[in-house]
Amino acid sequence: MRDQFPGFYRPTPEQFEALWRDATIALDANLLLNLYRYSTPTAKQLLDILRAIGDRLWVPHQAALEFHKNRLEVIQQRADMYGDLVNEIEKAYRTLMAAAERLQRHPELDEDVIRKHATAMYEALGVYVEERRGASVNLLEDDPLDDPLLRDVTKLLEGKVGPSFTREDLDALYKLARVRFDARRPPGYEDARSKDEPERFGDFVLWEQVLRHAEANKRPVIFVTDDDKGDWWWKRQGKTIGPRQELVEEMIERAGVGFYMYRPSRFMDEAGRYLDLGGVESTAIEEARTTVPWRDDLDEYVNLQMLPFETEHVGYRAPFVCKIIGITYRQLDYWSRTGLVTPSQAAVGMQRLYSYRDLFELMIVKRLLDAGLSLQSVRRAVEYLHGSPRINLLSANLVVDGNKVDIVTSSEELVDTLRTSPGVLNVVPLADVRKELDAAIARGFFSPPPGAGDPDPPDEVA
């Protein structure tokens, strides 16, 4: 069975040993760009790991190209985050002061005490952010084409970057990619909805370079990427199981070698064992796990892995979640136990917290269930969102038609979909969901739970 369906099995311990001993370690651009997102100690640990790999380290030409094209933008985002954080602190301060004003004549809460503590917190955070901004190195102030990290990466990858394709090769690959995307054959088809040509072909070009390198060298491949899209990863009920089975099978078919993928945090953890590095600092692994590639165009776009104006450090307890979404604890617990929407924040005591992204998905789940969709159809919608690329919240609609789920990003496309679809469509404007959620969070602090005292529904209607 394993030999016949290798893409559906995790490698055995012996196979993992062989992979880490013999495989080419191929890096995606986002891993290299993460060096600018990580703290200095974590970036150093990652560089030490990459150096320990030696001659087996390799970067596809497409990944190296994307690293160079996006490096300055990532550096700019790093610098801009100080100002963004100051704005968020000021917004939170205004919200707290407005909330304190509504507490006038409250029998137990003192408005002046709340104002005093809010002001002290606001001032302390402001001092901290400015101190860190002053201590940081602005890589764009001096020579933007010559910074210490760039020098380290350039030296590390000397002679380890694959060749580029000719224009004729690229034209042929683009033609093949269109056929594959229509058939939703991974990787790359997720980018077809959000990027123009030829940028939408980037992942497929990279994959073809990995395949050809494996064909020429006859070595298995470990690919390290921070790309979370569903055309790279095999996902089920919000859980990542492993690389897409089609990728494993295509590598075997084309090159006759094994293939596996890691995200940066798991790669660093495993490298500490397999490369005899004496382990990797747990703080570095945790930072790699929680670092999300920073978003572009903050006012317009959203990556569903990190919604605008919210931070991974904010978490919501289950009672509050039930209150603002308008569900019972029994429903919330059932959805968590069955993997529909699980709390993704770090635990506080024995209780895990729900992130803003989790709440966003819960709001969509409730809307679809209230519209009469089956739980199976709702699961497909949530899984689709997990694998979606960045989308325009100002115009995007989630469209569910039976077993089919799609994102429609323009009014013209929505009208055409409504006109041509033979079935009944359920349309969820994502901008409305976000507005409704933000309003519910604001109300949740000052209003009783909706439906308090109502009996819990049975699990089958959850």
C-alpha positions as CSV (number, residue, x, y, z in Angstrom):
1,M,0.0,0.0,0.0
2,R,2.7,2.5,0.9
3,D,4.5,1.9,-2.4
4,Q,1.3,2.2,-4.4
5,F,0.1,5.4,-2.6
6,P,3.2,7.1,-1.2
7,G,1.6,10.6,-1.2
8,F,-0.9,9.4,1.4
9,Y,1.7,8.3,4.0
10,R,4.1,10.1,6.2
11,P,7.7,8.8,5.8
12,T,8.8,6.2,8.3
13,P,11.5,7.0,10.9
14,E,14.0,5.2,8.7
15,Q,12.9,7.2,5.7
16,F,13.2,10.5,7.6
17,E,16.7,9.5,8.7
18,A,17.6,8.9,5.0
19,L,15.9,12.2,3.9
20,W,17.9,14.3,6.4
21,R,21.1,12.4,5.5
22,D,20.9,12.5,1.7
23,A,18.3,15.1,0.6
24,T,18.7,18.4,-1.1
25,I,17.4,21.1,1.3
26,A,15.6,23.5,-1.0
27,L,14.5,26.9,0.3
28,D,11.6,29.1,-0.6
29,A,12.0,32.9,-0.8
30,N,9.8,33.5,2.2
31,L,12.2,31.5,4.4
32,L,15.1,33.8,3.4
33,L,12.9,36.9,3.8
34,N,12.0,35.7,7.3
35,L,15.6,36.5,8.3
36,Y,14.5,40.2,8.2
37,R,11.4,39.4,10.2
38,Y,13.0,37.4,13.0
39,S,14.9,38.8,15.9
40,T,18.6,38.8,15.7
41,P,19.1,35.6,17.8
42,T,16.6,33.7,15.8
43,A,18.0,34.8,12.5
44,K,21.4,33.8,13.6
45,Q,20.1,30.3,14.7
46,L,18.5,29.9,11.2
47,L,21.7,30.9,9.5
48,D,23.7,28.5,11.6
49,I,21.4,25.7,10.6
50,L,21.6,26.5,6.9
51,R,25.4,26.6,7.1
52,A,25.5,23.2,8.7
53,I,23.6,21.7,5.7
54,G,26.7,22.3,3.5
55,D,26.7,21.4,-0.1
56,R,23.1,19.9,0.1
57,L,21.7,23.4,0.5
58,W,20.0,24.7,-2.7
59,V,17.7,27.5,-3.7
60,P,15.6,27.5,-6.9
61,H,16.3,30.4,-9.2
62,Q,12.6,31.6,-8.9
63,A,12.9,31.7,-5.0
64,A,16.2,33.6,-5.2
65,L,14.6,36.1,-7.7
66,E,11.6,36.6,-5.4
67,F,13.9,37.1,-2.4
68,H,15.8,39.9,-4.2
69,K,12.6,41.5,-5.6
70,N,10.8,41.6,-2.2
71,R,13.7,42.2,0.2
72,L,13.5,46.0,0.3
73,E,9.7,45.9,0.8
74,V,10.1,43.6,3.8
75,I,12.7,45.9,5.3
76,Q,10.4,48.8,4.8
77,Q,7.5,46.9,6.5
78,R,9.8,46.2,9.4
79,A,10.5,49.9,9.8
80,D,6.8,50.9,9.3
81,M,5.6,48.5,12.0
82,Y,6.8,50.9,14.7
83,G,4.5,53.6,13.4
84,D,1.7,51.1,12.9
85,L,2.0,50.0,16.5
86,V,1.9,53.5,17.8
87,N,-1.3,54.1,15.9
88,E,-2.8,50.9,17.4
89,I,-1.8,51.9,20.9
90,E,-3.4,55.3,20.4
91,K,-6.6,53.7,19.1
92,A,-6.8,51.4,22.0
93,Y,-6.2,54.3,24.4
94,R,-9.1,56.2,22.9
95,T,-11.3,53.2,23.1
96,L,-10.5,52.7,26.8
97,M,-11.1,56.3,27.6
98,A,-14.5,56.2,25.7
99,A,-15.4,53.1,27.6
100,A,-14.5,54.8,30.9
101,E,-16.8,57.7,30.1
102,R,-19.7,55.3,29.7
103,L,-19.1,54.0,33.2
104,Q,-20.3,57.2,34.9
105,R,-22.4,56.5,38.0
106,H,-21.5,52.8,37.9
107,P,-21.9,51.5,41.5
108,E,-18.7,49.5,41.5
109,L,-16.4,50.8,38.7
110,D,-14.5,54.0,39.2
111,E,-14.1,56.0,36.0
112,D,-11.1,58.0,37.3
113,V,-9.3,54.8,38.3
114,I,-9.8,53.3,34.9
115,R,-8.6,56.5,33.2
116,K,-5.5,56.6,35.4
117,H,-4.5,53.1,34.6
118,A,-5.3,53.5,30.9
119,T,-3.1,56.6,30.7
120,A,-0.2,55.0,32.6
121,M,-0.4,52.0,30.2
122,Y,-0.5,54.2,27.2
123,E,2.5,56.3,28.3
124,A,4.5,53.2,29.2
125,L,3.9,51.5,25.9
126,G,4.7,54.7,24.0
127,V,8.1,55.0,25.8
128,Y,8.9,51.3,25.2
129,V,8.1,51.5,21.4
130,E,10.2,54.6,21.0
131,E,13.1,53.1,22.9
132,R,13.1,50.0,20.7
133,R,12.7,52.2,17.6
134,G,15.8,54.1,18.7
135,A,17.8,51.0,19.3
136,S,16.8,49.3,16.0
137,V,18.9,49.4,12.9
138,N,17.2,51.1,9.9
139,L,18.7,49.0,7.0
140,L,17.4,51.5,4.5
141,E,19.1,54.6,5.9
142,D,22.6,53.6,4.7
143,D,23.2,51.5,1.6
144,P,20.0,49.5,1.0
145,L,21.9,47.2,-1.3
146,D,24.5,46.3,1.3
147,D,23.3,45.2,4.7
148,P,24.8,42.5,7.0
149,L,22.0,40.0,6.4
150,L,22.3,40.4,2.6
151,R,26.0,39.8,2.9
152,D,25.4,36.6,5.0
153,V,22.8,35.3,2.6
154,T,25.0,36.1,-0.5
155,K,28.0,34.3,1.0
156,L,25.9,31.3,2.2
157,L,24.3,30.7,-1.2
158,E,27.3,31.2,-3.4
159,G,27.1,28.5,-6.1
160,K,23.9,27.1,-4.5
161,V,21.3,28.8,-6.7
162,G,19.7,27.0,-9.6
163,P,19.7,28.2,-13.2
164,S,17.0,30.3,-14.7
165,F,14.7,29.2,-17.6
166,T,15.0,30.6,-21.1
167,R,12.2,32.8,-22.4
168,E,11.1,29.9,-24.6
169,D,11.0,27.5,-21.6
170,L,9.0,30.0,-19.6
171,D,6.4,30.5,-22.4
172,A,6.0,26.7,-22.6
173,L,5.7,26.4,-18.8
174,Y,3.1,29.2,-18.7
175,K,1.0,27.3,-21.2
176,L,1.3,24.1,-19.2
177,A,0.5,26.0,-16.0
178,R,-2.8,27.3,-17.4
179,V,-3.9,23.7,-18.1
180,R,-2.8,22.6,-14.6
181,F,-4.6,25.5,-12.9
182,D,-7.8,24.7,-14.7
183,A,-7.6,21.2,-13.3
184,R,-6.6,22.5,-9.9
185,R,-3.4,20.5,-10.0
186,P,-0.8,21.8,-7.5
187,P,1.1,23.9,-7.0
188,G,0.2,27.5,-8.0
189,Y,-3.5,27.4,-8.9
190,E,-4.4,29.4,-5.7
191,D,-2.4,32.4,-7.1
192,A,-4.5,32.4,-10.3
193,R,-7.3,34.1,-8.4
194,S,-5.2,36.9,-7.0
195,K,-2.3,37.6,-9.3
196,D,-1.9,38.7,-12.9
197,E,0.3,36.9,-15.4
198,P,3.1,36.1,-15.2
199,E,3.3,36.5,-11.4
200,R,0.6,33.9,-10.9
201,F,3.0,31.3,-12.4
202,G,5.7,31.8,-9.9
203,D,5.0,28.8,-7.7
204,F,4.7,26.5,-10.6
205,V,8.0,27.7,-12.1
206,L,9.7,27.2,-8.8
207,W,8.2,23.6,-8.6
208,E,9.4,22.8,-12.1
209,Q,12.9,24.0,-11.1
210,V,12.8,21.7,-8.0
211,L,11.7,18.8,-10.2
212,R,14.5,19.3,-12.8
213,H,17.1,19.7,-10.1
214,A,16.0,16.4,-8.5
215,E,16.0,14.7,-11.9
216,A,19.5,15.7,-12.6
217,N,20.9,14.9,-9.1
218,K,18.8,11.9,-8.2
219,R,18.6,13.1,-4.6
220,P,15.4,13.3,-2.5
221,V,14.2,16.8,-1.7
222,I,13.2,18.6,1.5
223,F,11.4,21.8,0.6
224,V,11.2,24.5,3.4
225,T,8.5,27.2,2.9
226,D,6.3,29.6,4.9
227,D,3.7,29.4,2.2
228,D,0.4,28.2,3.8
229,K,-1.8,27.9,0.8
230,G,-3.8,24.7,0.1
231,D,-2.0,24.1,-3.3
232,W,1.1,23.2,-1.4
233,W,-0.3,21.6,1.8
234,W,-2.7,18.7,2.3
235,K,-5.3,20.1,4.7
236,R,-8.3,18.6,6.4
237,Q,-10.8,20.4,8.7
238,G,-8.3,23.2,9.3
239,K,-5.4,20.8,10.1
240,T,-2.3,20.5,8.0
241,I,-1.4,16.9,7.4
242,G,1.6,17.1,5.1
243,P,2.6,18.1,1.6
244,R,0.0,17.6,-1.1
245,Q,0.0,14.0,-2.2
246,E,0.1,15.0,-5.8
247,L,3.5,16.7,-5.2
248,V,5.0,13.6,-3.6
249,E,3.8,11.4,-6.4
250,E,4.9,13.8,-9.2
251,M,8.4,13.9,-7.7
252,I,8.6,10.1,-7.6
253,E,7.2,9.9,-11.2
254,R,9.6,12.5,-12.6
255,A,12.8,12.0,-10.6
256,G,12.3,8.7,-8.8
257,V,13.1,10.2,-5.4
258,G,11.3,11.1,-2.2
259,F,9.8,14.5,-1.3
260,Y,8.8,16.2,2.0
261,M,8.0,19.7,3.2
262,Y,8.5,21.6,6.4
263,R,7.4,25.0,7.7
264,P,10.3,27.0,9.2
265,S,9.6,26.2,12.8
266,R,9.4,22.5,12.3
267,F,12.4,22.5,10.0
268,M,14.5,24.3,12.7
269,D,13.3,21.8,15.4
270,E,14.0,18.8,13.3
271,A,17.4,20.2,12.1
272,G,18.5,20.4,15.7
273,R,18.2,16.7,16.0
274,Y,19.1,15.4,12.6
275,L,22.1,17.7,12.0
276,D,23.7,17.1,15.4
277,L,23.5,20.7,16.3
278,G,22.9,20.0,20.0
279,G,19.3,21.3,19.6
280,V,17.8,24.7,18.7
281,E,16.7,27.2,21.2
282,S,12.9,26.8,21.9
283,T,12.5,30.5,21.8
284,A,13.8,30.6,18.2
285,I,11.4,27.8,17.2
286,E,8.5,29.5,18.8
287,E,9.3,32.8,17.1
288,A,9.5,31.0,13.8
289,R,6.1,29.3,14.5
290,T,4.3,32.6,15.3
291,T,5.9,34.9,12.7
292,V,3.5,35.5,9.9
293,P,4.8,37.1,6.7
294,W,3.7,40.8,6.9
295,R,0.8,41.9,4.9
296,D,0.9,44.3,1.9
297,D,-1.6,47.2,1.3
298,L,-2.9,47.3,4.9
299,D,-5.9,49.4,4.1
300,E,-7.2,47.2,1.3
301,Y,-6.1,43.6,1.6
302,V,-6.2,40.9,4.2
303,N,-4.4,37.6,4.5
304,L,-6.7,35.4,6.4
305,Q,-3.8,34.1,8.5
306,M,-3.6,37.6,10.1
307,L,-6.5,40.0,9.8
308,P,-5.9,43.8,9.8
309,F,-5.8,45.8,13.0
310,E,-5.5,42.6,15.1
311,T,-2.4,40.9,16.5
312,E,-1.6,37.3,17.3
313,H,-1.1,38.4,20.9
314,V,-4.8,39.1,21.4
315,G,-7.0,36.2,22.5
316,Y,-10.6,35.8,23.5
317,R,-12.0,33.3,26.0
318,A,-14.8,31.0,25.1
319,P,-17.6,32.7,27.1
320,F,-16.9,36.0,25.4
321,V,-16.7,34.3,22.0
322,C,-20.2,32.8,22.6
323,K,-21.4,36.2,23.6
324,I,-20.3,38.1,20.5
325,I,-20.9,35.4,17.9
326,G,-24.4,34.6,19.3
327,I,-23.9,30.9,19.9
328,T,-24.0,28.6,22.9
329,Y,-20.9,27.1,24.6
330,R,-22.2,23.6,23.5
331,Q,-22.0,24.7,19.9
332,L,-18.6,26.3,20.2
333,D,-17.2,23.2,22.0
334,Y,-18.7,20.9,19.3
335,W,-17.2,22.9,16.5
336,S,-13.8,22.8,18.2
337,R,-13.9,19.1,19.0
338,T,-14.8,18.2,15.4
339,G,-12.1,20.5,13.9
340,L,-14.5,23.0,12.3
341,V,-13.0,26.1,14.0
342,T,-10.4,25.4,16.8
343,P,-8.9,28.0,19.1
344,S,-5.5,28.9,17.7
345,Q,-4.0,31.1,20.5
346,A,-1.6,29.9,23.1
347,A,-3.2,28.5,26.3
348,V,-3.8,30.5,29.4
349,G,-3.9,28.0,32.2
350,M,-5.9,25.1,30.9
351,Q,-7.9,27.2,28.4
352,R,-6.9,28.0,24.8
353,L,-7.9,31.4,23.4
354,Y,-9.6,32.3,20.2
355,S,-7.8,34.7,17.8
356,Y,-9.5,37.4,15.8
357,R,-9.1,35.2,12.7
358,D,-10.9,32.4,14.6
359,L,-13.8,34.8,15.4
360,F,-13.9,35.8,11.8
361,E,-14.4,32.2,10.7
362,L,-16.9,31.5,13.5
363,M,-19.0,34.5,12.2
364,I,-19.0,33.0,8.7
365,V,-19.9,29.6,10.1
366,K,-22.9,31.0,11.9
367,R,-24.1,33.0,8.9
368,L,-23.9,29.9,6.6
369,L,-25.7,27.6,9.2
370,D,-28.4,30.2,9.8
371,A,-28.9,30.3,6.0
372,G,-29.7,26.6,6.1
373,L,-26.4,25.0,4.8
374,S,-25.4,21.6,6.0
375,L,-22.4,21.3,8.3
376,Q,-20.5,19.4,5.6
377,S,-20.9,22.4,3.2
378,V,-19.8,24.8,5.9
379,R,-16.7,22.7,6.5
380,R,-15.8,23.0,2.9
381,A,-16.2,26.8,3.0
382,V,-13.9,27.0,6.1
383,E,-11.3,24.8,4.5
384,Y,-11.4,26.9,1.3
385,L,-10.8,30.0,3.4
386,H,-7.8,28.4,5.0
387,G,-6.2,27.8,1.6
388,S,-7.2,31.2,0.1
389,P,-4.5,33.7,-1.0
390,R,-4.9,37.4,0.0
391,I,-8.2,38.8,-1.0
392,N,-9.8,42.2,-1.3
393,L,-12.1,42.7,1.7
394,L,-13.7,45.8,0.1
395,S,-15.3,43.7,-2.6
396,A,-14.8,39.9,-2.0
397,N,-17.7,37.6,-1.5
398,L,-17.6,34.0,-0.3
399,V,-19.9,32.1,-2.6
400,V,-21.2,28.6,-1.6
401,D,-23.1,26.5,-4.1
402,G,-23.7,23.0,-2.7
403,N,-20.3,21.3,-2.8
404,K,-18.6,24.2,-4.7
405,V,-16.9,27.1,-2.8
406,D,-15.4,30.2,-4.5
407,I,-14.2,33.7,-3.8
408,V,-15.7,36.3,-6.1
409,T,-13.8,39.6,-6.1
410,S,-15.9,42.0,-8.3
411,S,-19.5,42.9,-8.6
412,E,-19.5,42.0,-12.3
413,E,-18.1,38.5,-11.5
414,L,-20.8,38.1,-8.8
415,V,-23.6,39.0,-11.2
416,D,-22.3,36.6,-13.8
417,T,-22.0,33.8,-11.1
418,L,-25.6,34.4,-10.0
419,R,-26.8,34.4,-13.5
420,T,-25.1,31.3,-14.7
421,S,-25.4,29.1,-11.6
422,P,-28.1,26.4,-11.8
423,G,-28.5,26.1,-8.0
424,V,-29.2,28.3,-5.0
425,L,-26.2,30.3,-4.1
426,N,-25.3,31.5,-0.6
427,V,-23.3,34.7,-0.8
428,V,-21.3,36.1,2.2
429,P,-19.8,39.6,1.7
430,L,-16.6,39.4,3.7
431,A,-16.5,43.2,4.3
432,D,-19.9,42.9,6.1
433,V,-18.6,40.0,8.2
434,R,-15.7,42.1,9.3
435,K,-17.8,45.1,10.2
436,E,-20.3,42.9,12.0
437,L,-17.5,41.2,14.0
438,D,-15.8,44.5,15.0
439,A,-19.2,45.9,16.1
440,A,-20.0,42.8,18.1
441,I,-16.6,42.8,19.8
442,A,-17.2,46.5,20.8
443,R,-20.7,45.7,22.1
444,G,-19.6,42.5,23.8
445,F,-17.8,44.4,26.6
446,F,-20.9,46.2,27.7
447,S,-23.9,44.0,26.9
448,P,-25.3,40.7,28.3
449,P,-24.8,37.5,26.3
450,P,-27.4,37.1,23.5
451,G,-29.8,34.3,24.2
452,A,-28.7,34.0,27.8
453,G,-30.6,31.3,29.5
454,D,-31.8,29.7,26.2
455,P,-31.5,25.9,26.0
456,D,-28.5,24.5,24.1
457,P,-29.3,23.1,20.7
458,P,-28.4,19.5,20.0
459,D,-25.1,18.8,18.4
460,E,-26.6,17.8,15.1
461,V,-27.8,21.3,14.4
462,A,-24.5,22.8,15.5
